[in-house]
Structure formats: structure tokens, C-alpha cells
Amino acid sequence: MEAATAITLNVNGDSMRVTVQTLAELVAELGHGAATIATAVNGTFIPAAGRAIVALSDGDRVEIVSPRQGG
């Protein structure tokens, strides 16, 4: 079995080393699996249905935003 290659991502402004390959895997690894969130990679919005096909690369900027209630 081949070892997973680690990449460095900028997630919400913080540098992070991960071994995930897709945005969906990253979202799950960070504990947002079933949560309602918005995601973007390198400034491009990625809908929930597209996260499994978005491959992440070393140096990508990922934004994960959850809605807030109140005002």
C-alpha cells in the first residue's frame, strides 16, 4: 500500500499539513461532515455536491464558513 502524500493548505488563514485528496475529505477530517457550511478553494465557491470531485493541491487556499444565527 502506498503512503499518502502530505500537502500544505491554507485553511481559513491557517497553514495546515494534511493527507486528504479532495475537498470533501478535508471537510470530513475537520469535523464538518454533516454541517451546513459554505466552501471555496482559491476564491471559487464550491457547492456541497461538488466537493468530492475537487482535488486539492499543495498551496491551495480553502475557506470553510458556517452560518451564524442572531444579529
MIPA-730339 format. One record per residue: residue in three letters; residue number from 1; x, y, z of N, C-alpha, C, CB in turn. Coordinates in Angstrom, 1 decimal, always signed. Glycine has a CB too. Example, Ala and Ser with C-alpha at 12.3 -4.5 7.8 and 13.67 -1.06 7.14 Angstrom:
residues 2
{aa:ALA i:1 nx:+13.2 ny:-5.7 nz:+7.8 cax:+12.3 cay:-4.5 caz:+7.8 cx:+13.2 cy:-3.3 cz:+7.8 cbx:+11.3 cby:-4.5 cbz:+9.0}
{aa:SER i:2 nx:+12.8 ny:-2.2 nz:+7.1 cax:+13.7 cay:-1.1 caz:+7.1 cx:+12.9 cy:+0.0 cz:+7.9 cbx:+14.1 cby:-0.6 cbz:+5.7}
This chain:
residues 71
{aa:MET i:1 nx:+0.8 ny:-1.2 nz:+0.0 cax:+0.0 cay:+0.0 caz:+0.0 cx:+0.9 cy:+1.2 cz:+0.0 cbx:-1.0 cby:+0.0 cbz:+1.2}
{aa:GLU i:2 nx:+0.5 ny:+2.2 nz:-0.8 cax:+1.3 cay:+3.4 caz:-1.0 cx:+1.0 cy:+4.4 cz:+0.1 cbx:+1.1 cby:+4.0 cbz:-2.4}
{aa:ALA i:3 nx:+2.0 ny:+5.0 nz:+0.7 cax:+1.8 cay:+6.0 caz:+1.7 cx:+1.1 cy:+7.3 cz:+1.1 cbx:+3.1 cby:+6.4 cbz:+2.5}
{aa:ALA i:4 nx:+0.2 ny:+7.9 nz:+1.8 cax:-0.4 cay:+9.1 caz:+1.4 cx:+0.6 cy:+10.3 cz:+1.4 cbx:-1.7 cby:+9.5 cbz:+2.2}
{aa:THR i:5 nx:+0.5 ny:+11.1 nz:+0.4 cax:+1.4 cay:+12.3 caz:+0.4 cx:+0.8 cy:+13.5 cz:+1.1 cbx:+1.7 cby:+12.6 cbz:-1.1}
{aa:ALA i:6 nx:+1.5 ny:+14.1 nz:+2.0 cax:+1.0 cay:+15.2 caz:+2.7 cx:+1.2 cy:+16.5 cz:+1.8 cbx:+1.8 cby:+15.4 cbz:+4.0}
{aa:ILE i:7 nx:+0.2 ny:+17.3 nz:+1.9 cax:+0.3 cay:+18.6 caz:+1.3 cx:+0.0 cy:+19.7 cz:+2.3 cbx:-0.8 cby:+18.7 cbz:+0.1}
{aa:THR i:8 nx:+0.4 ny:+20.9 nz:+2.0 cax:+0.1 cay:+22.1 caz:+2.9 cx:-1.0 cy:+22.9 cz:+2.3 cbx:+1.4 cby:+22.9 cbz:+3.1}
{aa:LEU i:9 nx:-2.0 ny:+23.2 nz:+3.0 cax:-3.1 cay:+24.0 caz:+2.6 cx:-3.2 cy:+25.2 cz:+3.5 cbx:-4.5 cby:+23.2 cbz:+2.6}
{aa:ASN i:10 nx:-3.8 ny:+26.3 nz:+3.1 cax:-4.1 cay:+27.4 caz:+3.9 cx:-5.6 cy:+27.4 cz:+4.1 cbx:-3.7 cby:+28.8 cbz:+3.2}
{aa:VAL i:11 nx:-6.0 ny:+27.0 nz:+5.3 cax:-7.4 cay:+26.8 caz:+5.6 cx:-7.9 cy:+27.9 cz:+6.6 cbx:-7.7 cby:+25.4 cbz:+6.3}
{aa:ASN i:12 nx:-8.8 ny:+28.7 nz:+6.1 cax:-9.3 cay:+29.9 caz:+6.9 cx:-8.1 cy:+30.7 cz:+7.4 cbx:-10.2 cby:+29.4 cbz:+8.0}
{aa:GLY i:13 nx:-7.1 ny:+30.9 nz:+6.7 cax:-5.9 cay:+31.7 caz:+7.1 cx:-4.8 cy:+31.0 cz:+7.8 cbx:-6.4 cby:+32.8 cbz:+7.9}
{aa:ASP i:14 nx:-5.0 ny:+29.7 nz:+8.2 cax:-4.1 cay:+28.9 caz:+8.9 cx:-3.4 cy:+27.9 cz:+8.0 cbx:-4.7 cby:+28.3 cbz:+10.1}
{aa:SER i:15 nx:-2.1 ny:+27.7 nz:+8.1 cax:-1.4 cay:+26.7 caz:+7.4 cx:-1.6 cy:+25.4 cz:+8.0 cbx:+0.1 cby:+27.0 cbz:+7.3}
{aa:MET i:16 nx:-1.9 ny:+24.3 nz:+7.2 cax:-2.2 cay:+23.0 caz:+7.7 cx:-1.6 cy:+21.9 cz:+6.8 cbx:-3.7 cby:+22.8 cbz:+7.9}
{aa:ARG i:17 nx:-0.9 ny:+20.9 nz:+7.4 cax:-0.5 cay:+19.8 caz:+6.6 cx:-1.5 cy:+18.7 cz:+6.7 cbx:+0.9 cby:+19.3 cbz:+7.1}
{aa:VAL i:18 nx:-1.9 ny:+18.2 nz:+5.6 cax:-3.0 cay:+17.1 caz:+5.5 cx:-2.6 cy:+16.1 cz:+4.5 cbx:-4.4 cby:+17.8 cbz:+5.2}
{aa:THR i:19 nx:-3.3 ny:+14.9 nz:+4.6 cax:-3.0 cay:+13.9 caz:+3.6 cx:-4.3 cy:+13.6 cz:+2.8 cbx:-2.6 cby:+12.6 cbz:+4.2}
{aa:VAL i:20 nx:-5.3 ny:+14.5 nz:+2.8 cax:-6.5 cay:+14.3 caz:+2.1 cx:-6.3 cy:+14.6 cz:+0.6 cbx:-7.6 cby:+15.2 cbz:+2.6}
{aa:GLN i:21 nx:-7.2 ny:+14.1 nz:-0.3 cax:-7.0 cay:+14.4 caz:-1.7 cx:-8.1 cy:+15.3 cz:-2.2 cbx:-7.1 cby:+13.1 cbz:-2.4}
{aa:THR i:22 nx:-9.3 ny:+15.3 nz:-1.6 cax:-10.4 cay:+16.1 caz:-2.1 cx:-10.9 cy:+17.1 cz:-1.0 cbx:-11.5 cby:+15.2 cbz:-2.6}
{aa:LEU i:23 nx:-11.7 ny:+18.0 nz:-1.5 cax:-12.3 cay:+19.0 caz:-0.5 cx:-13.3 cy:+18.3 cz:+0.4 cbx:-13.1 cby:+20.1 cbz:-1.3}
{aa:ALA i:24 nx:-14.0 ny:+17.3 nz:-0.1 cax:-14.9 cay:+16.5 caz:+0.8 cx:-14.2 cy:+15.8 cz:+1.9 cbx:-15.7 cby:+15.5 cbz:-0.1}
{aa:GLU i:25 nx:-13.0 ny:+15.2 nz:+1.6 cax:-12.2 cay:+14.6 caz:+2.6 cx:-11.7 cy:+15.6 cz:+3.6 cbx:-11.0 cby:+13.8 cbz:+2.0}
{aa:LEU i:26 nx:-11.3 ny:+16.7 nz:+3.2 cax:-10.9 cay:+17.8 caz:+4.1 cx:-12.0 cy:+18.2 cz:+5.1 cbx:-10.3 cby:+19.0 cbz:+3.4}
{aa:VAL i:27 nx:-13.2 ny:+18.5 nz:+4.5 cax:-14.4 cay:+18.9 caz:+5.3 cx:-14.7 cy:+17.8 cz:+6.4 cbx:-15.6 cby:+19.1 cbz:+4.4}
{aa:ALA i:28 nx:-14.6 ny:+16.5 nz:+6.0 cax:-14.9 cay:+15.4 caz:+6.9 cx:-13.8 cy:+15.4 cz:+8.0 cbx:-15.0 cby:+14.1 cbz:+6.2}
{aa:GLU i:29 nx:-12.6 ny:+15.5 nz:+7.6 cax:-11.4 cay:+15.4 caz:+8.5 cx:-11.5 cy:+16.5 cz:+9.6 cbx:-10.1 cby:+15.4 cbz:+7.8}
{aa:LEU i:30 nx:-12.0 ny:+17.7 nz:+9.2 cax:-12.1 cay:+18.8 caz:+10.1 cx:-13.4 cy:+18.8 cz:+10.9 cbx:-12.0 cby:+20.1 cbz:+9.3}
{aa:GLY i:31 nx:-14.2 ny:+17.7 nz:+10.8 cax:-15.3 cay:+17.5 caz:+11.6 cx:-16.6 cy:+18.3 cz:+11.1 cbx:-15.0 cby:+18.0 cbz:+12.9}
{aa:HIS i:32 nx:-16.6 ny:+18.7 nz:+9.9 cax:-17.8 cay:+19.4 caz:+9.4 cx:-18.7 cy:+18.5 cz:+8.5 cbx:-17.3 cby:+20.6 cbz:+8.5}
{aa:GLY i:33 nx:-18.5 ny:+17.2 nz:+8.6 cax:-19.2 cay:+16.3 caz:+7.7 cx:-20.6 cy:+16.6 cz:+7.4 cbx:-19.1 cby:+15.0 cbz:+8.3}
{aa:ALA i:34 nx:-21.5 ny:+16.6 nz:+8.3 cax:-23.0 cay:+16.8 caz:+8.1 cx:-23.4 cy:+18.3 cz:+8.3 cbx:-23.8 cby:+15.9 cbz:+9.0}
{aa:ALA i:35 nx:-22.5 ny:+19.1 nz:+8.7 cax:-22.8 cay:+20.5 caz:+9.0 cx:-23.1 cy:+21.3 cz:+7.7 cbx:-21.7 cby:+21.2 cbz:+9.7}
{aa:THR i:36 nx:-24.0 ny:+22.3 nz:+7.9 cax:-24.3 cay:+23.2 caz:+6.7 cx:-23.2 cy:+24.3 cz:+6.7 cbx:-25.7 cby:+23.9 cbz:+6.9}
{aa:ILE i:37 nx:-22.4 ny:+24.2 nz:+5.7 cax:-21.2 cay:+25.1 caz:+5.5 cx:-21.1 cy:+25.6 cz:+4.1 cbx:-19.9 cby:+24.5 cbz:+6.0}
{aa:ALA i:38 nx:-20.4 ny:+26.6 nz:+3.9 cax:-20.0 cay:+27.1 caz:+2.5 cx:-18.5 cy:+26.9 cz:+2.4 cbx:-20.4 cby:+28.6 cbz:+2.3}
{aa:THR i:39 nx:-18.1 ny:+26.5 nz:+1.2 cax:-16.7 cay:+26.2 caz:+0.9 cx:-16.2 cy:+26.9 cz:-0.3 cbx:-16.4 cby:+24.7 cbz:+0.8}
{aa:ALA i:40 nx:-15.0 ny:+27.3 nz:-0.3 cax:-14.3 cay:+27.9 caz:-1.5 cx:-12.9 cy:+27.4 cz:-1.6 cbx:-14.4 cby:+29.5 cbz:-1.5}
{aa:VAL i:41 nx:-12.4 ny:+27.2 nz:-2.8 cax:-11.0 cay:+26.9 caz:-3.0 cx:-10.4 cy:+27.9 cz:-3.9 cbx:-10.9 cby:+25.4 cbz:-3.6}
{aa:ASN i:42 nx:-9.3 ny:+28.5 nz:-3.5 cax:-8.7 cay:+29.6 caz:-4.2 cx:-9.7 cy:+30.7 cz:-4.7 cbx:-7.9 cby:+29.0 cbz:-5.4}
{aa:GLY i:43 nx:-10.6 ny:+31.0 nz:-3.9 cax:-11.6 cay:+32.1 caz:-4.2 cx:-12.8 cy:+31.6 cz:-5.0 cbx:-10.9 cby:+33.1 cbz:-4.9}
{aa:THR i:44 nx:-12.9 ny:+30.4 nz:-5.4 cax:-14.0 cay:+29.9 caz:-6.1 cx:-14.9 cy:+29.1 cz:-5.2 cbx:-13.5 cby:+29.0 cbz:-7.3}
{aa:PHE i:45 nx:-16.2 ny:+29.5 nz:-5.2 cax:-17.2 cay:+28.8 caz:-4.4 cx:-17.4 cy:+27.4 cz:-4.9 cbx:-18.6 cby:+29.5 cbz:-4.4}
{aa:ILE i:46 nx:-17.4 ny:+26.4 nz:-4.0 cax:-17.6 cay:+25.0 caz:-4.3 cx:-18.9 cy:+24.5 cz:-3.6 cbx:-16.4 cby:+24.1 cbz:-3.9}
{aa:PRO i:47 nx:-20.0 ny:+24.2 nz:-4.3 cax:-21.2 cay:+23.7 caz:-3.7 cx:-21.0 cy:+22.3 cz:-3.1 cbx:-22.3 cby:+23.7 cbz:-4.7}
{aa:ALA i:48 nx:-21.8 ny:+22.0 nz:-2.1 cax:-21.6 cay:+20.7 caz:-1.4 cx:-21.6 cy:+19.5 cz:-2.4 cbx:-22.8 cby:+20.5 cbz:-0.5}
{aa:ALA i:49 nx:-22.4 ny:+19.5 nz:-3.4 cax:-22.4 cay:+18.4 caz:-4.4 cx:-21.1 cy:+18.3 cz:-5.2 cbx:-23.6 cby:+18.6 cbz:-5.3}
{aa:GLY i:50 nx:-20.3 ny:+19.3 nz:-5.2 cax:-19.1 cay:+19.2 caz:-6.0 cx:-17.8 cy:+19.0 cz:-5.2 cbx:-18.9 cby:+20.5 cbz:-6.7}
{aa:ARG i:51 nx:-17.9 ny:+18.9 nz:-3.9 cax:-16.7 cay:+18.8 caz:-3.0 cx:-16.0 cy:+17.5 cz:-3.2 cbx:-17.1 cby:+18.9 cbz:-1.6}
{aa:ALA i:52 nx:-16.7 ny:+16.4 nz:-3.6 cax:-16.0 cay:+15.1 caz:-3.7 cx:-15.1 cy:+15.1 cz:-5.0 cbx:-17.0 cby:+14.0 cbz:-3.8}
{aa:ILE i:53 nx:-15.4 ny:+15.9 nz:-6.0 cax:-14.6 cay:+15.9 caz:-7.2 cx:-13.6 cy:+17.0 cz:-7.3 cbx:-15.5 cby:+16.0 cbz:-8.4}
{aa:VAL i:54 nx:-13.5 ny:+17.9 nz:-6.3 cax:-12.5 cay:+18.9 caz:-6.3 cx:-11.2 cy:+18.4 cz:-5.6 cbx:-13.0 cby:+20.2 cbz:-5.5}
{aa:ALA i:55 nx:-10.2 ny:+18.2 nz:-6.4 cax:-8.9 cay:+17.7 caz:-5.9 cx:-8.1 cy:+18.9 cz:-5.3 cbx:-8.1 cby:+17.0 cbz:-7.0}
{aa:LEU i:56 nx:-7.5 ny:+18.7 nz:-4.2 cax:-6.7 cay:+19.7 caz:-3.5 cx:-5.2 cy:+19.5 cz:-3.9 cbx:-6.9 cby:+19.7 cbz:-2.0}
{aa:SER i:57 nx:-4.5 ny:+20.7 nz:-4.0 cax:-3.1 cay:+20.7 caz:-4.3 cx:-2.3 cy:+21.5 cz:-3.3 cbx:-2.9 cby:+21.2 cbz:-5.8}
{aa:ASP i:58 nx:-1.1 ny:+21.1 nz:-3.2 cax:-0.2 cay:+21.9 caz:-2.3 cx:-0.3 cy:+23.4 cz:-2.5 cbx:+1.3 cby:+21.4 cbz:-2.4}
{aa:GLY i:59 nx:-0.5 ny:+24.1 nz:-1.4 cax:-0.6 cay:+25.6 caz:-1.5 cx:-2.0 cy:+26.1 cz:-1.7 cbx:+0.2 cby:+26.0 cbz:-2.6}
{aa:ASP i:60 nx:-3.0 ny:+25.3 nz:-1.9 cax:-4.4 cay:+25.8 caz:-2.1 cx:-4.9 cy:+26.6 cz:-0.9 cbx:-5.4 cby:+24.6 cbz:-2.4}
{aa:ARG i:61 nx:-5.7 ny:+27.6 nz:-1.2 cax:-6.4 cay:+28.4 caz:-0.1 cx:-7.8 cy:+27.9 cz:+0.0 cbx:-6.3 cby:+29.9 cbz:-0.4}
{aa:VAL i:62 nx:-8.2 ny:+27.4 nz:+1.1 cax:-9.5 cay:+26.8 caz:+1.4 cx:-10.2 cy:+27.7 cz:+2.4 cbx:-9.4 cby:+25.3 cbz:+1.8}
{aa:GLU i:63 nx:-11.5 ny:+28.1 nz:+2.1 cax:-12.3 cay:+28.8 caz:+3.1 cx:-13.5 cy:+27.9 cz:+3.4 cbx:-12.8 cby:+30.2 cbz:+2.6}
{aa:ILE i:64 nx:-13.7 ny:+27.7 nz:+4.7 cax:-14.9 cay:+27.0 caz:+5.2 cx:-15.6 cy:+27.9 cz:+6.2 cbx:-14.5 cby:+25.6 cbz:+5.9}
{aa:VAL i:65 nx:-16.9 ny:+28.2 nz:+5.8 cax:-17.7 cay:+29.2 caz:+6.6 cx:-19.0 cy:+28.5 cz:+7.0 cbx:-17.9 cby:+30.5 cbz:+5.8}
{aa:SER i:66 nx:-19.3 ny:+28.6 nz:+8.3 cax:-20.6 cay:+28.2 caz:+8.7 cx:-21.5 cy:+29.3 cz:+9.1 cbx:-20.5 cby:+27.2 cbz:+10.0}
{aa:PRO i:67 nx:-22.8 ny:+29.2 nz:+8.8 cax:-23.7 cay:+30.3 caz:+9.0 cx:-23.9 cy:+30.6 cz:+10.5 cbx:-25.1 cby:+30.0 cbz:+8.4}
{aa:ARG i:68 nx:-24.2 ny:+31.8 nz:+10.9 cax:-24.4 cay:+32.2 caz:+12.3 cx:-25.8 cy:+32.7 cz:+12.4 cbx:-23.3 cby:+33.3 cbz:+12.7}
{aa:GLN i:69 nx:-26.4 ny:+32.5 nz:+13.6 cax:-27.7 cay:+33.0 caz:+13.9 cx:-27.6 cy:+34.2 cz:+14.8 cbx:-28.6 cby:+31.9 cbz:+14.5}
{aa:GLY i:70 nx:-28.6 ny:+35.0 nz:+14.8 cax:-28.6 cay:+36.1 caz:+15.7 cx:-28.3 cy:+37.4 cz:+14.9 cbx:-27.6 cby:+36.0 cbz:+16.8}
{aa:GLY i:71 nx:-28.2 ny:+38.4 nz:+15.6 cax:-27.9 cay:+39.7 caz:+14.9 cx:-27.5 cy:+40.8 cz:+15.7 cbx:-29.1 cby:+40.0 cbz:+14.2}
